[in-house]
Each structure stands twice: as structure tokens, then as C-alpha cells.
Amino acid sequence: MNPQTQFCPNIAYPARGQIGKGNIKIHSRQENGYRCTQRRRTFSAKRGTAMHGLKKSNELFETVVTLLAYGCPIAAIVAAFKIDVRMVRSWLLKGGQHCEQVHAQIVQSQQIDLGQVQADKIKVKAQAQQFWMAFAMMIATRLWLGGAVSEKRDKKLIAELVAQIRSVALCRPLLLAVDGLASYVKAFRKAFRTPCREGQLGRPRMLAWQQIAIVQVVKKRTANNFEVTRRIVQGGEQMIAKLIQSSQGTGCINTAYIERLNATFRQRLNVLSRRTRNLARRQNTLHAGMLLIGCMYNLRVFHKSLRLPLHLPRERTHWVQRTPAIATGLTDLRWSVAELFSYKVPPPRWTPPKRRGRPSAAGLALAQAWCS
């Protein structure tokens, strides 16, 4: 047990998320507990992880969630491990919520030169209704950038997905490849803007990013043939060709990479399979499954196209395997399942509350102690 690697998990105290401040002490080695001297309360080492509050062993939870992330039906897990179906579904929600926090900490809090991004959506069948799932990926490193789930294929769904792309993107030349839905173009043009404050009152003027290219790939199937139409909505042909060469090497305007990712999601989330009897029932369960698969895809799956050759003597070659997170530079090693679900996401740093008037001496001392 190392108290220097722990932080106070309570969101209401200034000591939250602070590591190495000397406020965490060991409370019980037998129960693996710590104590915050500033809060004067104890907490478990599992607090903030997916293992917190489990009634079963950590190994069983890791095994079940791994099977769920690779497309094993819930009925098969219940029959194999003799556990209740409600527990399996609650573990799916717990794993998805934890992966959402990890994804926000590892991916969405970074600024990345994306190069080329492809986005697409999937129609999900449900009982007496339907859902739509949209997600996007970075082509150069195959990084899954995020996704959204909604009951309708409307502007709200597309705007939520585009906002996740915008939060990660650096203001660099960027190619956005989508299908023929008009909501993509409007959402991209609205999101990729920067406020320009000129010292005047009122709403600032929004400046659009200059080096943003938007292309569409429209596929139309008829009884006799299959037509593919490629449109350049925004940007020049020379810049688009340069971005395609730098991100995918060869080829033309396409959405092939996101469609392969669609196939991965359909394979691992059984409610997405074509002609299946496993229908989605709740939106939160579908959202949790999407986050679980996407997070494990980024941090655990070795992608064959990302491996690097390591030339050895006697004309031998050893391939260095990489995950999308390793190729992007977000992590150094492939995460294990235990590392993923035991990772503690620190809460945001405490900031002093805004009050009118001159701050007190005690308030200044507290801000200096915990905000430095």
C-alpha cells in the first residue's frame, strides 16, 4: 500500500484528486483502506474503480466483462458461471460507466492532430422501436474517438458526435469523410469555429477553421447495379489528396475504415448483428456496451495495420504490435483488463468559489494549499 499514489475521492473537499500532498494515510492494511487527514474520513482503495461494491470476486467480474466486450451472449454467461442475469446486466452498466470515465481521461482530454476522421452511424433494432448509434475514428492510428446513441437520427445525435471530435482536434489541416446525410456538414461547419474576442460587449465573432475539408461518399443500390458517388463539399482537391496520402497512404475518398469498425462493433455487440433475435431493450445498456467495446478496442486490441517492423540480424524481422492508443502516443503499453477496471480517474481540481468582495485570509491560505 502506497498512500502517495492515492487521492481523496470526495468531490466536496478541496483535497480531491490531489496526489503527493501528504493528506492520505494508511488506515487498515488488512482491509486495504486509507484515511484523508483533511477530510477526516476513511475510504477503500477500490473507491473510484469498477471493482468498488462488488459482491463477487474481481477475477469473475473481469472475466464476465471481457466476454461481454467480445460478443458473448448474456444467456451463455449466466449458464456458464451460474450467476443471475440481473447481475450480469448491472456489471455491463458498471463496466460501461467506468470505461466512459477512462475514455474521457485518456482520449477526450487530449489535443491530437487527427489528419483524417471518418464518421458513420448504425441502425439498432429494439422492441417496438429503434435506436441509432453514431461514432467516429481517426484513420492514421485507427483510434476510436467516441460515439453517441439516440432514439432518432437527428441533428442532436450528429451534434453530440461532432462535439466529441471537436474537443480532441487540433487546429490543423483535417479531412472529414462521412456519408450523404446533410446534418454532418451543418454540424461540422458549426463546430469547427473559434470565438474571436475583440474587446467589445456581446457575443464574440466566430471564425471558421480554414484548413477543414469535408467529403461525402454516397452509396446507392438499385436492382441492377451499385453506384458510389464521391462529393467534395468543402476544401480543395490538392489538400484532400495530401491528407489522404498522409493518413492512409494510398487510395481515394472513402469511408472504408469506419465501415470496418462498424463490422467490429457488429461482431462484438450482439444486438448489432444483422438478422439477430437479440434486440436492444434500453438505451443506457446499449450506450454502456458501445463504450466498453470502444475503450477496450483503443487500449487492448493489437491492430495488424499498426505494427512496426524491427529488423534483426540474419535477415529476420520481429513485428512490434501496437494498439490504437499506443500508435497515437496516449499510452506506452497494452493495458490488461485488471489495469483498465482498476484505473482510478481523478476528479477535477478544486477551485475556490466565486464570492463578492475581498477574500478572507483563511480562503487565500486554502486556495494556496490546494490549488498550487
C-alpha positions in Angstrom: 0.0 0.0 0.0 1.4 3.4 -1.1 -0.5 6.4 0.2 1.5 8.7 -2.1 -0.4 7.3 -5.2 -3.9 7.8 -3.6 -6.1 10.8 -3.6 -9.3 11.8 -1.7 -12.3 10.8 -3.8 -14.8 13.1 -2.2 -15.9 15.8 -4.6 -16.9 18.2 -1.9 -13.5 18.7 -0.3 -10.5 20.8 -1.6 -8.2 17.8 -1.3 -10.0 15.9 -4.0 -7.8 14.5 -6.8 -4.6 15.7 -5.2 -1.6 13.3 -5.1 1.5 13.7 -3.0 0.1 16.4 -0.7 0.6 14.3 2.4 -3.1 14.2 3.4 -3.6 10.5 2.7 -2.5 8.0 5.4 -2.9 4.2 5.7 -5.9 3.3 7.8 -6.0 -0.5 7.6 -3.7 -2.8 5.7 -6.0 -5.8 6.3 -9.0 -4.1 4.7 -6.9 -2.1 2.2 -8.2 1.2 3.5 -6.9 4.8 3.6 -7.7 7.9 5.6 -7.8 11.5 4.4 -6.5 13.8 7.2 -8.1 16.9 5.7 -11.5 15.3 5.3 -11.0 13.1 8.4 -12.8 10.2 6.8 -11.7 6.7 5.6 -12.2 5.2 2.1 -11.4 2.0 0.4 -8.6 1.6 -2.2 -11.3 0.3 -4.6 -13.2 3.6 -4.4 -13.4 5.1 -7.9 -12.8 1.9 -9.7 -15.2 -0.6 -11.4 -14.4 -3.1 -8.6 -16.0 -1.0 -5.9 -19.1 -2.5 -4.3 -18.8 -6.0 -6.0 -20.4 -8.9 -4.3 -18.3 -11.4 -6.2 -14.5 -11.7 -6.9 -12.6 -9.3 -9.1 -11.5 -12.2 -11.3 -15.1 -13.2 -12.1 -16.0 -9.6 -12.8 -13.1 -9.2 -15.2 -13.9 -12.5 -17.0 -17.6 -11.6 -17.4 -17.0 -8.1 -18.7 -14.3 -9.4 -21.1 -16.7 -11.9 -22.5 -19.4 -9.2 -22.9 -16.8 -7.0 -24.7 -16.1 -9.8 -27.2 -19.8 -10.5 -28.1 -20.6 -13.4 -25.7 -24.4 -13.6 -25.2 -25.7 -12.9 -21.6 -27.6 -16.1 -21.6 -24.3 -18.1 -22.2 -22.6 -16.3 -19.3 -25.4 -17.0 -17.0 -25.4 -20.7 -17.9 -21.6 -21.0 -17.6 -21.0 -19.1 -14.4 -24.3 -19.8 -12.6 -24.9 -16.1 -11.8 -28.1 -14.1 -12.0 -28.9 -12.3 -15.3 -29.5 -9.0 -13.4 -26.0 -9.1 -12.0 -24.5 -9.6 -15.5 -26.5 -6.6 -16.8 -25.5 -4.5 -13.8 -21.9 -5.4 -14.4 -22.3 -4.3 -18.1 -23.5 -0.9 -16.9 -20.8 -0.7 -14.3 -18.1 -1.5 -16.8 -19.5 0.9 -19.4 -19.7 3.8 -17.0 -16.1 3.2 -15.9 -14.9 3.0 -19.5 -16.7 6.3 -20.2 -14.6 7.9 -17.4 -11.4 6.3 -18.7 -12.1 7.3 -22.3 -12.7 10.9 -21.2 -9.5 10.9 -19.2 -7.2 9.2 -21.8 -8.6 10.3 -25.1 -11.1 13.2 -24.9 -8.9 15.3 -22.6 -6.1 15.3 -25.2 -5.4 17.5 -28.2 -4.4 15.4 -31.3 -3.5 16.2 -34.9 -6.2 14.0 -36.4 -5.4 14.3 -40.1 -8.4 12.4 -41.3 -11.6 11.4 -39.5 -14.4 9.2 -40.7 -17.8 9.0 -39.1 -20.8 6.7 -39.6 -24.0 5.5 -37.9 -25.7 2.2 -37.3 -29.4 1.4 -37.0 -30.1 -0.8 -34.0 -33.3 -2.8 -33.8 -35.2 -2.8 -30.5 -38.5 -4.0 -29.2 -41.2 -1.8 -30.8 -38.7 0.9 -31.5 -35.2 1.6 -32.9 -32.0 3.3 -31.8 -29.2 5.0 -33.8 -25.6 4.7 -32.8 -23.0 7.0 -34.3 -19.2 7.0 -33.8 -16.0 8.3 -35.4 -12.4 7.2 -35.7 -9.0 8.7 -36.5 -7.7 7.0 -39.7 -3.9 7.2 -39.2 -3.9 5.4 -35.9 -7.4 3.7 -36.0 -8.3 5.4 -32.7 -11.9 5.3 -31.8 -12.8 8.9 -30.9 -16.2 8.4 -29.3 -19.8 7.7 -30.1 -23.4 8.7 -29.3 -26.7 6.8 -29.0 -30.2 8.3 -29.7 -33.7 7.2 -30.5 -33.7 9.3 -33.6 -31.3 10.0 -36.4 -31.5 13.8 -36.0 -29.3 16.8 -35.6 -28.9 16.2 -31.8 -27.2 12.8 -32.4 -24.8 14.2 -35.0 -24.1 17.3 -33.0 -23.1 15.2 -30.0 -20.8 13.1 -32.1 -19.2 16.2 -33.8 -18.7 17.8 -30.4 -16.6 14.9 -29.3 -14.4 15.1 -32.4 -14.1 18.9 -31.9 -12.9 18.5 -28.3 -10.0 16.3 -29.4 -9.0 18.0 -32.7 -6.1 20.5 -33.0 -6.4 23.4 -35.4 -4.5 21.6 -38.1 -5.4 20.5 -41.7 -8.3 18.0 -41.3 -10.3 15.8 -43.6 -13.8 14.8 -42.5 -15.3 11.9 -44.5 -19.0 11.0 -44.0 -21.9 9.6 -45.9 -24.6 11.7 -47.6 -26.5 12.8 -44.5 -26.8 16.6 -44.7 -26.7 17.1 -40.9 -23.0 16.2 -40.9 -22.0 19.2 -43.0 -24.0 21.6 -40.9 -22.7 20.3 -37.7 -19.1 20.3 -38.8 -19.3 23.9 -40.1 -20.9 25.0 -36.8 -18.5 23.1 -34.5 -15.1 23.9 -36.1 -15.1 27.6 -35.3 -13.2 29.7 -32.8 -14.6 32.7 -31.0 -12.7 36.0 -31.8 -13.0 38.4 -28.9 -12.2 42.0 -30.0 -12.9 43.7 -26.7 -16.5 44.6 -27.4 -19.6 43.6 -25.5 -21.9 40.9 -26.7 -21.4 37.6 -28.4 -17.9 37.2 -30.0 -17.5 36.8 -33.7 -16.9 33.2 -34.7 -14.0 32.4 -37.1 -14.2 29.2 -39.1 -11.1 27.0 -39.3 -9.6 27.5 -42.7 -8.0 24.1 -43.4 -11.1 21.9 -43.0 -12.1 19.6 -45.8 -15.4 17.8 -45.9 -16.2 15.0 -48.3 -19.2 12.7 -48.7 -19.4 9.2 -50.0 -23.0 8.4 -51.2 -23.8 4.8 -52.0 -26.9 3.9 -53.9 -28.0 0.3 -54.6 -30.5 -0.5 -57.3 -31.8 -3.7 -58.6 -29.2 -4.0 -61.3 -26.1 -2.1 -60.1 -24.4 -0.4 -57.2 -23.3 3.3 -57.6 -20.8 5.2 -55.4 -20.7 9.0 -55.7 -17.9 11.0 -54.1 -18.5 14.6 -53.4 -16.2 17.4 -52.2 -18.3 19.7 -50.1 -15.5 21.8 -48.8 -11.8 22.1 -49.5 -9.5 21.8 -52.5 -8.6 18.6 -54.3 -4.8 19.1 -53.7 -5.3 19.4 -49.9 -7.6 16.4 -49.8 -5.1 14.3 -51.8 -2.3 15.3 -49.4 -4.4 14.5 -46.3 -5.4 11.1 -47.7 -1.7 10.3 -48.5 -0.5 11.2 -45.0 -3.3 9.4 -43.1 -3.9 6.2 -45.1 -1.1 6.1 -47.6 -2.9 5.3 -50.9 -6.5 5.3 -52.1 -9.2 7.8 -52.9 -12.0 9.4 -51.0 -13.7 6.6 -49.0 -15.4 5.6 -45.7 -13.9 2.1 -45.7 -12.1 2.4 -42.4 -15.2 3.4 -40.4 -17.2 0.6 -42.1 -14.6 -1.9 -40.9 -15.0 -0.5 -37.4 -18.8 -1.0 -37.9 -18.1 -4.6 -38.6 -16.0 -4.9 -35.4 -18.9 -3.4 -33.3 -21.4 -5.7 -35.0 -19.3 -8.7 -34.2 -18.7 -7.8 -30.5 -22.1 -6.3 -29.6 -24.7 -9.0 -30.4 -27.7 -6.6 -30.6 -25.9 -5.0 -33.7 -25.7 -8.3 -35.6 -27.8 -8.5 -38.8 -30.9 -10.7 -38.7 -30.5 -11.3 -35.0 -33.1 -12.2 -32.4 -31.2 -10.3 -29.6 -33.0 -7.0 -29.6 -31.8 -3.9 -27.7 -34.1 -3.0 -24.8 -32.7 0.0 -23.1 -30.6 2.9 -24.4 -28.3 3.1 -21.4 -27.4 -0.6 -21.8 -26.6 0.0 -25.5 -24.5 3.1 -24.6 -22.6 1.1 -22.0 -21.9 -1.7 -24.4 -20.6 0.8 -27.0 -18.2 2.4 -24.5 -17.0 -0.9 -23.2 -16.1 -2.2 -26.7 -14.6 1.1 -27.9 -12.4 1.6 -24.8 -11.1 -2.0 -24.9 -10.6 -1.6 -28.7 -8.4 1.5 -28.1 -6.4 0.2 -25.1 -6.2 -3.6 -25.6 -6.6 -4.7 -29.2 -3.4 -5.1 -31.3 -4.2 -3.7 -34.8 -2.3 -5.5 -37.6 -2.0 -2.4 -39.8 -0.3 -0.5 -36.9 2.5 -3.0 -36.2 6.1 -1.8 -36.9 8.9 -4.0 -38.3 12.0 -4.5 -36.1 14.8 -5.8 -38.4 17.2 -8.3 -36.7 20.4 -10.0 -37.9 20.3 -12.9 -40.3 17.5 -11.1 -42.3 15.0 -11.8 -39.6 12.1 -9.4 -38.8 10.2 -9.0 -35.5 6.9 -7.2 -35.5 6.2 -4.8 -32.7 2.5 -4.9 -32.0 0.6 -1.7 -31.2 -2.8 -0.7 -30.1 -4.5 2.5 -31.4 -3.7 4.2 -28.1 0.0 3.3 -28.4 0.1 4.4 -32.0 -1.4 7.8 -31.1 1.0 8.2 -28.2 -1.6 8.2 -25.4 -0.2 5.1 -23.7 3.1 3.2 -23.7 1.9 -0.4 -23.2 -1.1 -2.5 -23.8 -3.5 -2.3 -20.9 -4.6 -5.5 -19.2 -8.3 -6.0 -18.2 -7.3 -5.6 -14.5 -5.5 -2.3 -15.2 -8.4 -1.0 -17.1 -11.1 -1.6 -14.5 -8.8 -0.7 -11.5 -7.7 2.6 -13.1 -8.9 5.5 -10.9 -9.9 8.6 -12.7 -9.1 11.7 -10.5 -11.9 14.2 -10.1 -11.3 17.8 -11.4 -9.2 20.0 -9.2 -11.0 22.1 -6.6 -11.3 25.8 -7.4 -12.3 28.4 -4.8 -16.0 29.5 -5.0 -16.6 32.9 -6.5 -17.7 35.4 -3.9 -18.2 39.1 -4.0 -15.8 41.3 -2.0 -12.3 40.7 -0.7 -11.4 37.1 0.0 -10.6 36.2 3.6 -7.1 35.2 4.8 -8.3 31.6 5.5 -9.7 31.4 2.0 -6.5 32.5 0.4 -4.5 30.1 2.5 -6.8 27.2 1.5 -6.6 28.2 -2.2 -2.8 28.4 -2.0 -2.6 25.0 -0.3 -4.8 23.0 -2.7 -4.6 24.9 -6.0 -0.9 25.2 -6.4 
